Amino acid sequence: MPQVAEAPTTREGGKVIYTAKIHTTGGRENGAAYSSDGHLDVKLSLPGLGRAGTNPEQLLAAGWSACFESAIGVTARKKRIALPADLAIDAEVDLHLSDDGYSLSARLNVSLPGLERDVAQALVDEAHQICPYSKATRGNIDVAITLV
């Protein structure tokens, strides 16, 4: 991987606790991306063409839903609420094309079976406030988070 400037150890948002380092070549059409630690090594392709590989929208959906589930866990621990073992999130990220160019929208459909609906909704609402992906996308793309 090419050498780049070192990441800062602190920034306006606080101490940097982790930096993901990914090297990408070839773009979304016929590319590849891999991480500096070797844990990620994926082929990239355009959605809907049937080629081998994933696409940036799938990667965003996977990362955001995993992070959001962790944020629910943080919120639940703080409130001393036991989460169901079958907690699940179905994430959908849409790629749009309009006269202004490309844009994204997203939906997170959260399942917290066995919890009272108002308790589950409170966990989802607070998770949306603390999840780093939710913070990064807030006000930038249309997002719907639904308790199912």
Sequence and secondary structure as in RCSB ss.txt:
>XXXX:A:sequence
MPQVAEAPTTREGGKVIYTAKIHTTGGRENGAAYSSDGHLDVKLSLPGLGRAGTNPEQLLAAGWSACFESAIGVT
ARKKRIALPADLAIDAEVDLHLSDDGYSLSARLNVSLPGLERDVAQALVDEAHQICPYSKATRGNIDVAITLV
>XXXX:A:secstr
        SEETTEE      EEEESHHHH EEEETTSS EEEB  TTS  SSB HHHHHHHHHHHHHHHHHHHH
HHHHT    TT EEEEEEEEEEETTEEEEEEEEEEE TTS HHHHHHHHHHHHHH HHHHHHTTTSEEEEEE 
